[in-house]
């Protein structure tokens, strides 16, 4: 995993939520781009916010995978988001 690859996930258009799996078994969801911050000169560390009161500083060497949610996004403003 590289910091450039993480930036690609964060800057994808359209953005797809993804989950970061860590070597210790934790899984951290990134539901929207504003929840992830990569310092401009960083090569290894980044920050993920979870809600308003919690966040994680993560060393990229601890990331075992990034799993993208490929399901269609719901709540497009047209009805309840269910297919008919």
Residue, then its C-alpha position, 0 to 999 in steps of 0.5 A: x500500500x502506498x500513500x498515493x494509492x490511499x489518495x486515489x481512494x480518497x479523491x475518486x470521483x465519484x467517491x466510494x466509501x471504503x474500509x481500511x483493514x489494519x494488521x491488528x484486525x481493526x477495520x476503520x470505515x471512511x464513509x466520505x472524503x472529509x473523514x480522511x486527512x493525509x498531511x501534504x508531505x506525509x509518506x506514511x501517516x494519515x488521519x481518519x475521523x470517526x464522528x465528532x469526538x474520535x479519530x485515528x492516526x494511522x501508520x500506512x505500514x499497518x494497513x493490510x487492505x482497502x476494501x471499497x464499497x461497490x454497492x450503488x449509493x442510496x439517497x439520491x434525492x429520488x424517493x427512498x433509494x429502493x429499486x422497483 
